[in-house]
Amino acid sequence: MIELKNDTLTIQIASKGAELQSVKDYEGREYIWQAGEQWNRHSPILFPLVCSVNDNTYRVDGKEYHLPRHGFARDMEFTLISQTPEKVTFALHDSKETLEVYPYRFNLAVTYRLEDNKVHVIWHVENTDTQEIHFQIGGHPAFNMPGGKLEGIIKLDNEEPMDVLKSYADGSHDMVEIPLEAEKGILEINNNFFRNDSVKIHKCQTHRAMLMDVNGEPAVTVDYKTPVCAFWSPSDKHAPFVCIEPWYGIGDPRGYQGEFKDKPLMNHLQPGASFMSKYTITIGSV
């Protein structure tokens, strides 16, 4: 476990999955879900899949491969590349094990950087193959609800009517748009909000989500540039956390049987090319 600390925040990152496991303020308040029977993760990195492929099966040039939900990176050991008092970088690259389930060579680097009351999460994907590679990547940070139960408010930066993808209780979805249950960008978070699994806002309709405390002040703010942001808490478990998930990608629509590279919201890299993006977690005032 690697710990970074400044005058405002202390964070901890595990080498397994390069997963952010703790964010505490100077008073010792914990903002990241500490895993438990309702969900046994904290903030997994989703790569090379976001969500699922149908029947855990996908096709590259007609050949079938198998990957579980959200891919393999979250369960693999990353290598510590560099560390300073306020920044750390972990990396994962292809191996015999990954090539059996994902036929591309790659380097994936994940950096965490502290800046005052902010945690910058930076992704860097490099194509080290001799062919074009295709991938998705996303974040899945789980934040403790300020009131200690699954009731609260998330305020988005877009107050106009928005659409979400039609989702189902089994976690699947269609590429069909339905109105978002929100009034002027206000999401009322409760168990019913997640009756159809995650709520997926796509087409870059929003770039900031603020989880408000009981006084109406921001407890946690997530800023992102991703085309999708999803919100999730396990339905019917009344877990006292909510995930705010920036995604470059999305799962297979119901019934999709096409090639992996043709999936909705797929990212492509030519040999030698790289991809970089980030999202930022702010604790307290923005």
Solvent accessible surface area in square Angstrom, and as a share of the most:
residue,aa,sasa,rsa
1,M,131,0.59
2,I,31,0.16
3,E,88,0.39
4,L,2,0.01
5,K,130,0.55
6,N,27,0.14
7,D,143,0.74
8,T,42,0.24
9,L,1,0.01
10,T,29,0.17
11,I,0,0.00
12,Q,60,0.27
13,I,0,0.00
14,A,11,0.08
15,S,36,0.23
16,K,112,0.47
17,G,0,0.00
18,A,0,0.00
19,E,18,0.08
20,L,1,0.00
21,Q,36,0.16
22,S,7,0.04
23,V,0,0.00
24,K,83,0.35
25,D,12,0.06
26,Y,163,0.62
27,E,102,0.46
28,G,44,0.42
29,R,129,0.47
30,E,42,0.19
31,Y,31,0.12
32,I,0,0.00
33,W,26,0.09
34,Q,91,0.40
35,A,33,0.26
36,G,32,0.31
37,E,170,0.76
38,Q,47,0.21
39,W,37,0.13
40,N,114,0.59
41,R,50,0.18
42,H,23,0.10
43,S,5,0.03
44,P,2,0.01
45,I,5,0.02
46,L,0,0.00
47,F,0,0.00
48,P,0,0.00
49,L,0,0.00
50,V,1,0.00
51,C,4,0.02
52,S,32,0.21
53,V,3,0.02
54,N,36,0.18
55,D,131,0.68
56,N,73,0.38
57,T,15,0.09
58,Y,4,0.01
59,R,35,0.13
60,V,19,0.11
61,D,124,0.64
62,G,57,0.55
63,K,126,0.53
64,E,97,0.44
65,Y,28,0.11
66,H,106,0.47
67,L,2,0.01
68,P,69,0.43
69,R,83,0.30
70,H,9,0.04
71,G,0,0.00
72,F,20,0.08
73,A,0,0.00
74,R,39,0.14
75,D,70,0.36
76,M,32,0.14
77,E,111,0.50
78,F,7,0.03
79,T,84,0.49
80,L,79,0.39
81,I,102,0.52
82,S,56,0.36
83,Q,89,0.39
84,T,70,0.40
85,P,112,0.71
86,E,72,0.32
87,K,82,0.35
88,V,0,0.00
89,T,21,0.12
90,F,1,0.00
91,A,22,0.17
92,L,13,0.06
93,H,113,0.50
94,D,16,0.08
95,S,42,0.27
96,K,166,0.70
97,E,113,0.51
98,T,0,0.00
99,L,50,0.25
100,E,115,0.52
101,V,45,0.26
102,Y,0,0.00
103,P,25,0.16
104,Y,7,0.03
105,R,116,0.42
106,F,0,0.00
107,N,56,0.29
108,L,0,0.00
109,A,22,0.17
110,V,0,0.00
111,T,18,0.10
112,Y,3,0.01
113,R,79,0.29
114,L,4,0.02
115,E,71,0.32
116,D,98,0.51
117,N,29,0.15
118,K,53,0.22
119,V,0,0.00
120,H,12,0.05
121,V,2,0.01
122,I,33,0.17
123,W,1,0.00
124,H,58,0.26
125,V,0,0.00
126,E,61,0.27
127,N,1,0.01
128,T,59,0.34
129,D,21,0.11
130,T,131,0.76
131,Q,84,0.37
132,E,62,0.28
133,I,0,0.00
134,H,12,0.05
135,F,1,0.00
136,Q,0,0.00
137,I,0,0.00
138,G,0,0.00
139,G,3,0.03
140,H,10,0.05
141,P,0,0.00
142,A,0,0.00
143,F,1,0.00
144,N,42,0.22
145,M,6,0.03
146,P,52,0.33
147,G,45,0.43
148,G,53,0.51
149,K,118,0.50
150,L,9,0.05
151,E,103,0.46
152,G,26,0.25
153,I,59,0.30
154,I,0,0.00
155,K,66,0.28
156,L,2,0.01
157,D,72,0.37
158,N,36,0.19
159,E,93,0.42
160,E,118,0.53
161,P,131,0.82
162,M,10,0.04
163,D,52,0.27
164,V,11,0.06
165,L,3,0.02
166,K,79,0.34
167,S,12,0.08
168,Y,48,0.18
169,A,77,0.60
170,D,108,0.56
171,G,12,0.11
172,S,27,0.18
173,H,2,0.01
174,D,33,0.17
175,M,78,0.35
176,V,78,0.45
177,E,72,0.32
178,I,69,0.35
179,P,107,0.67
180,L,17,0.08
181,E,97,0.43
182,A,37,0.28
183,E,129,0.58
184,K,131,0.56
185,G,2,0.02
186,I,52,0.26
187,L,0,0.00
188,E,112,0.50
189,I,2,0.01
190,N,53,0.27
191,N,30,0.15
192,N,92,0.47
193,F,16,0.07
194,F,1,0.00
195,R,107,0.39
196,N,66,0.34
197,D,24,0.13
198,S,5,0.04
199,V,20,0.12
200,K,0,0.00
201,I,2,0.01
202,H,11,0.05
203,K,133,0.56
204,C,62,0.37
205,Q,40,0.18
206,T,4,0.02
207,H,73,0.33
208,R,76,0.28
209,A,0,0.00
210,M,34,0.15
211,L,0,0.00
212,M,28,0.12
213,D,41,0.21
214,V,123,0.71
215,N,124,0.64
216,G,45,0.43
217,E,102,0.46
218,P,23,0.14
219,A,13,0.10
220,V,1,0.01
221,T,0,0.00
222,V,0,0.00
223,D,36,0.19
224,Y,5,0.02
225,K,152,0.64
226,T,2,0.01
227,P,28,0.17
228,V,1,0.00
229,C,1,0.01
230,A,0,0.00
231,F,0,0.00
232,W,37,0.13
233,S,0,0.00
234,P,10,0.06
235,S,41,0.26
236,D,111,0.58
237,K,105,0.44
238,H,122,0.55
239,A,0,0.00
240,P,35,0.22
241,F,0,0.00
242,V,0,0.00
243,C,0,0.00
244,I,0,0.00
245,E,2,0.01
246,P,0,0.00
247,W,4,0.01
248,Y,32,0.12
249,G,0,0.00
250,I,0,0.00
251,G,2,0.02
252,D,8,0.04
253,P,17,0.11
254,R,116,0.42
255,G,62,0.59
256,Y,45,0.17
257,Q,111,0.50
258,G,31,0.30
259,E,42,0.19
260,F,2,0.01
261,K,85,0.36
262,D,86,0.45
263,K,8,0.04
264,P,32,0.20
265,L,63,0.31
266,M,20,0.09
267,N,29,0.15
268,H,89,0.40
269,L,16,0.08
270,Q,106,0.47
271,P,63,0.39
272,G,64,0.62
273,A,37,0.29
274,S,62,0.40
275,F,36,0.15
276,M,126,0.56
277,S,16,0.11
278,K,76,0.32
279,Y,7,0.03
280,T,13,0.08
281,I,0,0.00
282,T,0,0.00
283,I,10,0.05
284,G,24,0.23
285,S,86,0.55
286,V,84,0.48
